[in-house]
Amino acid sequence: MSPSVSDADLSVCDREPIHLLGGIQPRGVLVAFQKDTQAVAVVSANVQALLGAGPDSLVGKPLSGVLPHGLLARVEAGTGPGPVTVEVSGQRCSALLHDSDGLRVLELEPLADEDVGAEETALGAVQRLVSPLARAKGTAALLQEAADAVRELIGYDRVMVYRFHADFHGEVVAESVREGVDSFRGLHFPASDIPAQARALYTRNPVRLIADVDAKVVGLVPPLLPGTRRPLDLSGSALRSVSEIHLEYLRNMGVGASFSVSLLKDGQLWGLMACHHLAPRTVSAARRQACEVLARLLSLQLSAEERSLESAAQARRAALLNALVLPNLGERSPAKALEAQAPLLMELTGSHGVALVLGASAGPEASPLLLGTTPSAEEVRALVAWLSSRELPEESFHVDRLGDVYPPLASRADVAAGLLAVRLDPSVPHFALWFRPEVARTVAWAGNPNKPVRPEPGHARLRPRASFDVWREEMKGASTPWSAQDLEAARALKGALVGVVLRHAEELARLSRELARSNAELDAFGGTVAHDLKEPLRGILQYSSFLQEDFGPTLGADGRQQLEALAWLAKRTHDLLDSLFEYSRLGRLDLSWEETDQDALVEDVLTTLGARLEEGRVEVRLPRRLPKVACDAVRIRQVWANLISNAAKYQTAEPRWVEVGFVGPGEARPEAARHVTAPYLFYVKDPGIGIAPQFHEAIFELFRRLHPAQAYGGGTGAGLAIARRLVSLHGGALWVDSAPGQGSTFFFTLGEGPRP
């Protein structure tokens, strides 16, 4: 949810060195000295009033000659980073000490009369601040109690608890305000209101007081450090002066004094307690420290509550993950198992739709598995192609305005305004994609966020917006943002899926090895059986032939008929064994690849089958010359022979014909071959009796026949099984398109060459 702030504007704000402005606020004085010699190196220009001497006379002098005796020792002996009350020139002051640029920096703030005895006040203040928090139930109540307690302690007109969103824009989630003062509760502030370097300072130095937005800046002497040639780094300074842009921002808001305390979670800036007073107003160092203590306690409580919520959400996601992965994915294909668990898969990330591009579903032409409400398969394939071309940090990508970065889906915000994607395999385009629809809503900004800063004629610097009136923005085209837990859940599923897919692949490989071994054993068995039985069958055929020749006339009609049946059965069994023997040898076959003229192969087949074709009055049609394609010529000749003889055989009506042809690269392909990507598609077509769809695969089974053995000229039923296996050995495919009474077309393709 980022306002449309120009990069130029933001870069100007982000580049301002707000820790090197070279001045302090006038409510105190600053003395920086060398650690080893304690020689004064830098002082603020206003030291005269408190230390009794001007800057020029103090710089270079020993610190012992500048400060009262024992003052530094008392400050250094103070516990923690908090202030120590000291007396300088008869004035009670709060003293703060820190290191910067290799120097020790001492800041002295004279105490107002009401702050004398602040140590006791601060202790009581801490008690007053902390006590109400114990009765708060829930985060919202806790923040409200804190805001009320802080306003009561420091007496400011408005205390806001300001929470940063993921894009660093802020939202006022709790507020305590004096009657008659404008409320900002519920309003959002653009991220540019607190630029990156300011957020970094809020993290390093959690307390910030601007007691008077109109106070004149007090310079440092010398203005630049001799060693670095730049002003003293005031990042840790309580008195650090303020960017003029920020002061003008506060004035435009009608603020006379500002006080803020950072709320940190795990060392990161979670939010701020931002306090405004309409007139100048200071806050003693002791009370600032009390507020800091409160903020630290509040941060701990917020962290504990958020961790509790996160733990509950993580436990729920872990349960979903277990339900998704453990019982199912090891037993069948991952895609099928996940399809059955679609509701859990969407609940895992709070999405409305999921697309999975896994294993066999990967690839530019494959269909992804779509669950719930998602873009179309074609849109998902295009999206995956786009994601595959990008560098994805941690192999994931998420956005709640997909249309802004991927225009092809800009019009599909009702389905895919938000996208969370994880790449499952870096080497192939396997993805899991979660989609969220658009959630139209209205956001109330404190002023127009599109103009957070603006140039004015004649001014070299940019100026902040002048109005903080409520400015409502209709948010469209965006989904609810993806949380860190959503990302974690998606990555966890990725880890589980990768493991399951690997296990699935290993299982497939094991089954493949077992199948290969079984096939090899069956091949060997088939070959042995066929070889051992052929010899006695040849003997039966010979003896039946001898009996017919020598004793035929004496056997009578019945005896001759029985002897002929015995010879026919022996010959058929011999042919079956020949086919079985040939089929069993295919598993051990080494193809001899060479560029082969398919036209010459077919002509050779037609010469061999010439007599049979002529007898059956079958015309063979060759619409155009067949191309040259790499293959094992002997084996593919066998394929052509089987297909052409089959096509000629199963015809009962005149005219009888067989068409032999091909479809080349780029040519329109028939519906039954639309899925084929091979460059050449060969076919054998006939107008014969046809085959019912339920038998389109059965006809390729070994010894499977659809008609009696003696019908249509006999045959063993092994020809098509052998032809398909030969084509498969070439890396191609063989299939049929047919219907009863409408003829048949057998298609086949060949691979691109010998496989390693």
Residue pairs with C-beta under 8 A, 6 or more apart in sequence:
1 165
1 167
1 169
1 188
1 443
1 475
1 478
1 481
2 167
2 169
2 190
2 191
3 169
3 190
3 191
3 192
3 445
3 449
3 450
3 452
3 473
4 450
5 190
5 191
5 192
5 449
5 450
5 452
9 192
9 452
9 453
9 462
10 192
10 195
12 453
12 462
13 192
13 195
13 245
13 453
13 462
14 195
14 196
14 197
16 195
16 197
16 243
16 245
17 197
18 197
18 198
18 201
18 242
18 243
18 246
19 197
19 201
19 233
19 234
19 235
19 240
20 230
20 231
20 233
20 234
21 217
21 231
21 234
21 240
21 241
21 242
21 243
22 219
22 220
22 223
22 224
22 231
22 232
22 241
23 44
23 217
23 218
23 219
23 220
23 241
24 30
24 44
24 107
24 217
24 218
24 220
24 234
24 237
24 239
24 240
24 241
25 210
25 211
25 212
25 215
25 217
25 218
25 239
25 240
25 241
25 242
26 46
26 215
26 216
26 217
26 218
27 109
27 110
27 211
27 212
27 215
27 239
27 282
28 93
28 107
28 108
28 109
28 110
28 238
28 239
29 43
29 44
29 46
29 47
29 49
29 50
29 51
29 107
29 108
30 42
30 43
30 44
30 105
30 106
30 107
30 108
30 220
30 237
30 239
31 40
31 42
31 43
31 44
31 47
31 51
31 58
31 63
31 66
31 67
31 105
31 106
31 108
32 40
32 41
32 42
32 43
32 100
32 101
32 103
32 104
32 105
32 106
32 232
33 39
33 40
33 41
33 63
33 103
33 104
33 106
34 41
34 103
34 104
35 99
35 102
35 103
35 104
37 62
38 62
38 63
38 64
38 72
39 60
39 61
39 62
39 63
40 58
40 59
40 60
40 61
40 62
40 63
40 66
41 59
41 103
41 225
42 59
42 103
42 220
42 221
42 222
42 225
42 232
43 55
43 58
43 59
43 220
43 221
44 55
44 218
44 219
44 220
44 221
44 239
45 55
45 218
45 219
45 220
45 221
46 218
47 53
47 54
47 55
47 58
48 54
48 55
50 88
50 89
50 91
50 93
50 108
50 110
51 58
51 66
51 67
51 88
51 89
52 89
53 66
55 221
56 221
58 66
59 221
59 222
63 72
67 88
67 106
68 86
68 87
68 88
71 86
71 88
71 95
72 106
74 84
74 86
74 95
75 84
75 86
75 95
75 97
75 106
76 97
77 84
78 84
78 95
78 97
81 96
81 98
82 96
82 285
82 286
82 289
83 94
83 95
83 96
83 109
83 285
83 286
83 288
83 289
84 94
84 95
84 96
85 92
85 93
85 94
85 95
85 111
85 118
85 119
86 92
86 93
86 94
86 95
86 108
87 93
88 108
91 110
91 111
92 110
92 111
92 116
93 108
93 109
93 110
93 111
94 108
94 109
94 111
94 118
94 284
94 285
94 286
95 106
95 107
95 108
96 106
96 107
96 109
96 238
96 285
97 104
97 105
97 106
97 107
98 104
98 105
98 236
98 237
99 105
99 236
100 232
100 233
100 234
100 235
100 236
100 237
101 225
101 227
101 228
101 232
101 233
102 227
103 232
105 232
105 236
105 237
107 237
107 238
107 239
109 238
109 239
109 284
109 285
111 118
111 284
112 282
112 284
115 121
115 284
115 286
115 287
118 284
118 285
118 286
118 287
119 286
121 284
121 286
121 287
122 284
122 286
122 287
122 289
122 290
125 153
125 286
125 287
125 290
126 290
126 293
126 294
128 149
128 152
128 153
129 146
129 149
129 150
129 153
129 290
129 291
129 293
129 294
130 293
130 294
130 297
132 145
132 146
132 148
132 149
133 142
133 145
133 146
133 149
133 297
133 298
133 301
135 145
136 142
136 144
136 145
138 305
139 302
139 305
139 306
140 173
140 174
142 298
142 301
142 302
142 305
143 161
143 173
143 174
143 298
144 161
144 174
144 176
146 161
146 174
146 273
146 294
146 298
147 159
147 160
147 161
147 174
147 175
147 176
147 273
148 159
148 176
149 294
150 156
150 159
150 176
150 261
150 273
150 275
150 291
150 294
151 158
151 159
151 176
151 177
151 178
151 275
153 287
153 290
153 291
154 259
154 275
154 281
154 283
154 287
154 291
155 277
155 281
156 257
156 259
156 275
156 276
156 277
156 281
157 177
157 178
157 181
157 276
157 277
157 278
158 175
158 176
158 177
158 178
158 181
158 182
158 183
158 184
158 275
158 276
158 277
159 175
159 176
159 177
159 273
159 274
159 275
159 276
160 172
160 174
160 175
160 184
160 185
160 272
160 273
160 274
160 275
160 276
161 172
161 173
161 174
161 175
161 263
161 271
161 272
161 273
161 274
162 170
162 171
162 172
162 173
162 189
162 271
162 272
162 273
162 274
163 170
163 171
163 173
163 270
163 271
164 170
164 199
164 269
164 270
164 271
165 171
166 481
167 191
168 191
168 194
168 196
168 199
169 188
169 189
169 190
169 191
169 449
170 188
170 189
170 191
170 193
170 194
170 271
170 272
171 186
171 187
171 188
171 189
172 184
172 185
172 186
172 187
172 188
172 189
173 271
174 185
175 183
175 184
175 185
177 183
177 185
181 278
182 254
182 468
184 446
184 468
186 444
187 444
187 445
187 446
187 470
188 443
188 444
188 445
188 446
188 449
189 445
189 446
189 449
190 445
190 449
190 452
192 449
192 452
192 453
193 249
193 452
194 202
194 272
198 246
199 269
201 208
201 235
202 208
202 260
202 262
202 269
202 272
203 262
203 264
203 267
203 268
203 269
204 235
204 236
205 235
205 236
205 237
206 261
206 262
206 264
206 292
206 295
207 238
207 260
207 261
207 262
207 288
207 289
207 291
207 292
208 258
208 259
208 260
208 261
209 238
209 257
209 258
209 259
209 282
209 283
209 288
210 242
210 247
210 250
210 257
210 258
210 259
211 257
211 280
211 281
211 282
211 283
212 256
212 257
212 280
213 242
213 247
213 250
213 251
213 255
213 256
213 257
213 258
213 280
214 251
214 256
214 280
215 280
217 241
217 242
218 241
220 231
220 232
223 231
224 230
224 231
225 231
225 232
234 240
234 241
238 285
238 288
244 461
245 453
245 461
245 462
245 463
245 464
246 464
248 463
248 464
249 464
249 465
250 258
250 276
252 464
252 465
252 466
252 467
252 468
253 276
253 468
254 278
255 276
255 277
255 278
256 277
256 278
256 279
256 280
256 281
257 276
257 277
257 279
257 280
257 281
257 282
258 274
258 275
258 276
258 277
259 275
259 277
259 283
259 288
259 291
260 272
260 273
260 274
260 275
261 272
261 273
261 288
261 291
261 292
261 294
261 295
262 269
262 271
262 272
262 295
263 269
263 270
263 271
263 272
263 273
263 295
263 298
263 299
263 302
264 270
264 295
264 299
265 299
265 302
265 303
265 306
266 303
270 299
270 302
273 291
273 295
273 298
283 291
310 485
313 485
314 485
314 488
317 348
317 485
317 488
317 489
317 492
320 344
320 347
320 348
320 489
321 348
321 489
321 492
321 493
321 496
323 341
323 344
324 338
324 341
324 344
324 345
324 348
324 493
324 496
325 493
325 496
325 497
325 500
328 337
328 340
328 341
329 337
329 338
329 496
329 497
329 500
329 504
330 500
330 503
330 504
331 337
333 359
333 360
333 504
334 358
334 359
334 497
334 500
334 501
334 504
335 356
335 358
335 359
335 360
335 361
335 369
338 345
338 356
338 358
338 369
338 371
339 369
339 371
342 354
342 371
342 372
345 354
345 371
345 493
346 352
346 353
346 354
346 371
346 372
346 434
348 489
348 490
348 493
349 420
349 434
349 482
349 486
349 489
349 490
350 436
350 480
350 486
351 372
351 418
351 420
351 434
351 435
351 436
352 372
352 373
352 415
352 435
352 436
352 437
353 370
353 371
353 372
353 373
353 374
353 415
353 416
353 434
353 435
354 370
354 371
354 372
354 374
354 432
354 433
354 434
354 435
355 368
355 369
355 370
355 371
355 374
355 375
355 380
355 431
355 432
355 433
355 435
356 368
356 369
356 371
356 431
356 432
356 433
357 366
357 368
357 369
357 380
357 384
357 429
357 430
357 431
357 432
357 433
358 369
358 424
358 430
358 432
358 497
358 501
359 430
359 501
359 504
360 366
361 367
361 368
361 369
362 428
362 429
362 430
363 429
364 381
364 385
365 677
366 381
367 377
368 377
368 380
368 381
368 384
370 377
370 380
372 435
373 415
373 435
373 437
374 380
374 415
374 416
374 433
374 435
375 383
375 409
375 412
375 415
375 416
375 435
379 408
379 409
379 412
380 433
382 408
383 406
383 408
383 409
383 419
383 433
384 429
384 431
384 433
385 429
386 406
386 408
387 397
387 421
387 423
387 429
387 431
388 423
388 429
390 397
392 421
392 423
394 491
395 422
395 423
395 426
395 494
396 420
396 421
396 422
396 423
396 487
396 490
396 491
396 494
397 419
397 420
397 421
397 422
398 418
398 419
398 420
398 421
398 482
398 486
398 487
399 405
399 418
399 419
400 417
400 418
400 436
400 478
400 479
400 480
400 481
400 482
401 417
401 418
401 477
401 478
401 479
402 409
402 410
402 413
402 416
402 417
402 418
402 419
403 409
403 410
403 411
403 412
403 413
403 417
403 477
404 410
404 477
406 419
409 416
410 477
413 437
413 438
413 476
413 477
413 478
414 437
414 438
415 435
415 437
416 435
416 436
416 437
417 436
417 437
417 438
417 439
417 477
417 478
417 479
418 435
418 436
418 437
418 478
418 479
418 480
418 481
418 482
419 433
419 434
419 435
419 436
420 433
420 434
420 436
420 482
420 486
420 487
420 490
421 431
421 432
421 433
421 434
422 431
422 432
422 490
422 491
422 493
422 494
423 429
423 430
423 431
423 494
424 430
424 431
424 432
424 494
424 497
424 498
424 501
425 498
432 490
432 493
432 494
432 497
434 486
434 490
436 479
436 480
436 482
437 479
438 476
438 477
438 478
438 479
439 478
439 479
439 480
440 474
440 475
440 476
441 474
441 475
442 472
442 473
442 474
442 475
443 472
443 473
443 475
444 470
444 471
444 472
444 473
445 470
445 471
445 472
445 473
446 468
446 470
446 471
447 465
447 467
447 468
447 469
447 471
448 465
448 467
448 471
449 471
449 473
451 465
452 464
452 465
453 462
453 463
453 464
453 465
454 462
454 463
454 465
455 462
455 463
456 463
519 587
520 587
522 584
523 584
523 585
523 586
523 587
523 588
524 584
525 584
526 580
526 581
526 583
526 584
527 581
527 584
527 585
529 577
529 580
530 577
530 578
530 580
530 581
530 584
531 581
533 573
533 577
534 574
534 577
534 578
534 581
537 570
537 573
537 574
537 577
538 574
540 566
540 570
541 567
541 570
541 571
541 574
544 563
544 566
544 567
544 570
545 567
547 555
547 563
548 560
548 563
548 564
548 567
552 560
552 563
555 563
572 709
572 714
572 716
575 716
576 703
576 716
576 718
578 716
579 703
579 716
579 718
579 719
579 722
580 702
580 718
582 718
582 722
583 702
583 718
583 721
583 722
583 725
586 722
586 725
586 726
586 729
589 635
589 729
591 631
591 632
591 635
591 729
591 730
591 754
592 632
592 633
592 634
593 630
593 631
593 632
593 753
593 754
594 630
594 631
594 632
594 633
595 628
595 629
595 630
596 628
596 629
596 630
596 631
596 633
596 636
597 626
597 628
598 626
598 627
598 628
598 629
598 636
598 640
598 662
598 682
599 622
599 625
599 626
599 627
601 626
601 633
601 636
601 637
601 640
602 622
602 626
602 640
602 644
602 660
604 637
605 637
605 640
605 641
605 644
606 613
606 620
606 644
608 641
609 641
609 644
609 645
609 648
612 645
612 648
613 620
613 648
616 648
616 649
616 651
616 656
617 654
617 655
617 656
618 648
618 651
618 656
618 657
618 658
619 655
619 656
619 657
619 658
620 644
620 657
620 658
620 659
620 660
621 657
621 658
621 659
621 660
622 659
622 660
622 661
623 659
623 661
624 661
626 660
626 661
626 662
626 682
627 662
627 664
627 680
629 680
629 750
630 750
630 752
630 753
631 730
631 750
632 729
632 730
635 726
635 729
635 730
636 726
636 730
636 750
638 722
638 723
638 726
639 723
639 726
639 727
639 734
639 748
640 660
640 684
642 719
642 720
642 722
642 723
643 684
643 723
643 746
643 748
644 658
644 660
644 684
645 719
646 719
646 720
646 746
647 658
647 684
647 685
647 686
647 688
647 744
647 746
648 656
648 658
648 686
649 712
649 713
649 715
650 686
650 688
650 689
650 712
650 744
651 686
651 687
651 688
651 689
652 688
652 689
653 687
656 687
657 686
657 687
658 684
658 685
658 686
659 683
659 684
659 685
659 686
660 683
660 684
660 685
661 682
661 683
661 685
662 680
662 681
662 682
662 683
663 669
663 670
663 673
663 680
663 681
663 683
664 679
664 680
665 679
665 680
669 676
669 681
670 737
670 745
672 735
672 737
672 745
672 747
673 681
673 737
673 747
676 733
676 747
676 749
678 732
678 749
678 750
678 751
680 749
680 750
681 747
681 748
681 749
682 747
682 748
682 749
682 750
683 745
683 746
683 747
683 748
684 745
684 746
685 743
685 744
685 745
685 746
686 743
686 744
686 745
687 743
688 743
688 744
689 740
689 741
690 738
690 739
690 740
690 741
690 742
690 743
690 744
691 699
691 706
691 736
691 738
691 739
691 740
691 744
692 739
692 740
693 738
693 739
695 706
696 735
696 736
696 738
698 704
698 706
699 706
699 720
699 736
700 720
700 721
700 724
700 734
701 721
702 717
702 718
702 721
703 716
703 717
703 718
703 721
704 717
704 721
705 715
705 717
709 715
723 734
723 748
724 734
727 733
727 734
727 748
727 749
727 750
728 734
730 750
730 751
731 750
731 751
731 752
731 755
732 748
732 749
732 750
732 751
733 747
733 748
733 749
734 746
734 747
734 748
735 746
735 747
735 748
736 744
736 745
736 746
736 747
737 744
737 745
737 747
738 744
738 745
